[in-house]
Amino acid sequence: MKVLDIYSQYPITLVKGQGHTVTDSSGTEYMDFYGGHGVISIGHSHPDYKAALTKQLGELVFYSNAFINPLQYELAEKLGKISGYDKANLFMANSGAEANENAVKAASFINGRKKVLAISGAFHGRTAGAVAMTNNPKIQPPFGSNIEVDFIAFSDKQALKKHLETKEYTAFIVEGIQGVNGIWEGDTDFWKLARELCTTTETLLIADEIQSGYGRSGLFFAHQYHGIVADIVTMAKGMGNGFPVGGLIISDNLKLEKGMLGTTFGGAQLACTAAISVIDVMQHENLIKNTATIGNYLIEKIKQIDEVTEVRGRGLMLGIEFSISGKAVRTALINNYKIITGFSAPEVLRLLPPLNITKTEADAFIDALKKAVNEVKANS
């Protein structure tokens, strides 16, 4: 049997990670400024994280949700306190797509509607419902094509009002910061109007914080910059620091009957241990504040590079556009300076490093970025 050839990949085999560094099979070290799509939140192989998982491995790895799991209650309490959603309920899943799928299912159970309103350029995952809400026809198969989704532009308040006032949508789903589309976000007036209209029309406001959440923006959730509270918040990626974990924060005002949602693996003992460890490390090491501080520092320094035309994002979720090829800059960074970054269409360099990087790593990145830009400029 062969592995399905479905991914475009660098010809590099990574075998080890430590802190902000990953090492390939030949022993070459790379500075990780991408974290595997923003998954690595507290750094590779964090000692506290490893110790917690190792301890739980020796106790109980998994049992189903047919039995009480005290770790779920511990996670819910800690997550409520650090996120500001302490009055809400937690439902555990395994991935971001599954979290978004369950969020819309929950909304539909609650208000009995089926249409969804989403944002142009959105990416919400790869399952049937999530793909329908993802504004990319190339990844939308015929299966699930009957799911009704309308798209509006970010911060188009007139379109938002026009659609929601029809009272035909079960939910309005919006990313705290769009990642795949090139690091974009709605403005505060847009978010506040969305909250007002969703409340008035009994439409559920779903904040997709799969990538922009868990401290990555410099607040626990990116939508909190706009002073609003969502009905449902979806999480994954940085939630488990590499362990497959997803979840939904569901307002206590929303009532769901037993059996409406369910999962076999979601919220299992090892998954909860990973998620609890991430929160503990974030608090002990003050990583949310560090994210805001280092993020602002990076933005300031990146803007000083002449070939940079725009820097978008918050904290350690940043997108950089250039007057030269951003794709070429990314290639130069990994090939010549051993720094891994991400990419968004059409030419946006995407940064999603671990939240515990320091000014030293930031300076090393800036130095390499300047050199890479000069190389690309000289060769163009």
N, C-alpha and C positions, 0 to 999 in steps of 0.2 A: 504494500500500500504506500502511496505517496501523499504528502501534504498538499492540499488543494492550493494551486498557484493563484492566489487571489489578492495578495498584497504587493505593492511596490516597496522594495526594501533596499536599504544600503547593504553592500557586501561586507558587513561587519557583524561578528558574533560576540555579543556581550555576555560575559560569564560571571562578573562580580561587581558589586556596588558597595561603596562606603561613603557616607555623608553626601557630598555633592559630586562625587567622582564615580564613574563606571569604567571597568576594564574589559578589554576584548580578549579573545582567545590567544592572541600573540603577545599579550602583556602590555599593550598600549593603553594609556589612561586618557579618558575624556572628561572634561568638565561638563556636567549635565545641567544645561539651562532649559530643559524641556520636560524632564520628569515623566517621560512616557505618557504624553498628552495631559500633563498636570496631575498625574496620579500620586507621585512621590511628594508628600507634603512635609514630612518631618525628616527627610533624608534617608538615603539607602542604609539598611542594616543598623538602624538606631539601636543602641544597646538595651534601652528600656523596652522597646518594642519587641526585640528578639527575646528578651527574658520573659516577658508576659506571654508571648505565643508559645515559647518552650514549656513554660509551667502548665499552660492550659492543655498542651498536647499530651502531657502526662496525666491529665485528669479526665477530660471528656471533650472530644473533638466535635461531636455532633449528636444531637438527638432532635426529633421533630418537634414542631410546635404543639403537638398533642400533650406535651408535658410542660410544666412551669420551668422557665429559664430565668433565674435571678439576674443573669448578666444583661438581659434585655432591659430590666427595670433600672439597673445601675447606669446603663448607657443612656436611657431616656432621661434620667434625672440630670446627669452631667451635661448632656446635649442641650437640654432645656435651659440650664443655667448659662452656659457659654454662648448660646445663640440668641437668648432673649425670648425664646418661644416656650417658656416654662409652663404655660397654661395649656399647651397643645398635646397631641397624642403622636406616638411614633409607630410607624409600620415599617418593618424591615423587608428589604428585597436584596437582589444580588448584583444589580447593575443599574446604570443610569437609564437605559432604555426601559427596563422593567419598572423602574420607579416612575417614569413619565407615563407609561402605559397604565399603571395602577392609579396614578393621580387622575387621569381622565376617566377611567372606569368609576372611581369613587365619585367624581363630580356628576357623572351621568346617573348613577344610582340616586344621588341626593336630589337633583332637580328634574330628573326625568327627560332631559334633553339629550341630543346626540351631536349637534354641530359643534365645531371647535374653531376658535379664532386664534391665529398665530401670526408671527412676524416674518416678513420677507427675509430670506437669508438664514432662517432658523435652522438649527440642527438639534434634534431631540432624540436621536437614536435610530436603531436598525430593525426593531420589531415592527409588526404591521401597523399598529396605531402610531408609533413614534415616527416611522418613515412617512406616513401620511401627513404628519405635522411638520416634517422636515422639507424645506422649500428647495428640493433638488430632484427634478423629474428623472434624472439618470439613475437614482437608487430606489425609485418607486415602482414596484412590480405590479402586475394586474391584480394579484392577490391583495386584498385590502383596499382596492381602488374605490370601493363604494363608501369609504369613510369620508364624511363631509367636512372639509376644512377650508376656510377662507384665510387669505393672507393680506396684511396691511403693512405699510412701511413703518419703520421705527419713528416714533415721535410725530406721526401723522394724527394729530388729535381730532381733526375733522372726520377722518375715516373711522377712527376708533369709536367716536360717538355715533356715527351713522350705523355702524354694524351692531354695536351692543344695544342700542335703543330698540332694535327689533325684538329683543328678548328671546331669540331663538338659539343662543349658544349655551352649551353646558359649561364651557370654560374658555377663558382667555389665558393662553400659555405664553410666557415670555422669559427669555434668558436674562439673568442679572446683567451679564455682559456676553455678547455673542463671541464665541471663540472661532469656530470653523470658518465663519464668514469674514473674519478679519478684524476682530476686537472692536465691536460697536456696542453702544448702549443707548437706551432711551433717556431723555432728559427728565428732570424732576417733575415738571408740569405734566408730562405724559403719564408718568407713574401715578401721580396723585389723581389725575382724571380717570385713569384706569381703575383705581381703587374705588373712587366715587361711583363710577358707572356700574362696576361689577356688583357693588352693594345694592344699588338702586334696582338693578335688573335681575338680581339673584343669580348672576353668573359667577362662577368660582374663578378667582384669580390664582393661577398657578405660577409660582416663581421657579423656573428651572435653574437651579444653582449647582448643577452637576459639575461644571468646570469652574465657575466663578465663585463657588461657595467654599466653606470650610477655611475661612481666613485668607483665601488667596487674594482678595481685593484690598486687604487692609482693614476690613470689617469682617465679621463672621460670614455674612451674606452680602453680596453686592447690592441687592435691592434695598438694603437698610440705609444706604446713602441718601435715599429719597424719602425717608421718613414714613414708609408705609408698612403695613402688615399684610402678608399674603394669606389666602385661605389654605393653600397647600404649598409646601416647599419640597422640591425634590433634590436629592443628594446622591453622590457616588464618588468616583475618582479619588480625591484626597481623603475621603472618609476612612479608608482602610490602609493607606500608604502602600498599596500594592496588593493587599488581600481583597478579593472580590466582595465588595459590600455596597449596598445601596439602601436608600431609605426615603420615607415620606414623613414630613411633619404635617399633621392634619389638625386644623383648628378644632378645639373642643366643642365648638358650636355645631359642627357637622356630625351627624349621627349616622353610623353605619352598623348594620346588623351583622351578627356572626355569619360567616360563610361568604359574604360579599367579596372579600379579598382573601387571598391565601397564598402560601408558598411552602415548598418543602425545605429548601436550603436557607432561605432568608432568615436572618437573625439567629443562626446557629451559634453554638458556644464559641467556636474559634473565630468566627466573623465578629461577634460582639467584643471579644477580647481585643482584636485588632483595632476596632473603632474606639474602644475605651482608652487604649494605650495612646492613640493619636491625640485624643482630647487631653489626656494627662500631660503628655509631652508639650503640647501647644501651650498649656497653662504654665507649667513649670519653667519653660524656656521663653515665655512671653513672645511667642512667635507671631501673633497677629500684629503687635506693635512693631516688631522687627520687619514684617512684611511691608507695612506702610512706610517705615523709615527708609529701607533699602530701595523700595519701589520708587519713592520720590527722588532719591539720589540718582537712580538709574535714569529716570525720565530727564532730570536736569542735565546730566552728562551726555545722554544720547542726543538731545536737542542741540547740543553744541557742535555736532558733526555736520559740516556743510551739506553733505549729500543726503541727509535725512530731511524729508519733506513733512513728515508727520509722525507723532508718537501718540498712540491711543491706549486707553486702559487704565487700570488702577492697581496699586500694590505690585504683586509679582505675576500679573496677567497683562502683558504688554504686547502691542503690535507696532511694528516699525515699517514705515514706507520710505522709499528712497527715490532719488532722481535717476538712479541706475537700477540694474536688475537685483531685486531682493533675493531671487532664487540663486543667483550667482554668489551673492554675499553669503548665503547660508552654506553653499557648497564650499566656499573658501574657508569658512569658519571650521567646518568639520574636517576637511582634508588637510588644511595647512596649520590650523591652530588647535585642533582636537577639542572643539567645543560643539556640543550638540544643541541645536535649536529646532524650533518647529516652523511651519509654514502655513499660511492661509492664502487662498486665492484673492486677487490675482497675483500680487507681488508683495505680500506682507510677511515680514519675519516675525515669528511668534515666540515670546519668552514665557516659560512656565517653570521656573526653577524651584527646587525645594525651598520651603519658607524659612529655613534656618541658614541661608547663605549670609555671608557677612560682607562688609565693605571691601574686604580684601578680594573676595571672589568677584564682586561687582566691578572693582577697578581692573581686575585681570580681564574680565569680559570686555569692558570699554576699550582697553588697550588693543585687544585682538580685533574688535569690531572696526576700529579706526584703520588698522593695518589691512584687514580684509576689504574694506571699502576702497582704500587706495589701490589695492591690487586689481580689483574689478574695474575701477575707473581707468587705470592705466591700460588694461587689456580690452577696453570697450571702444 
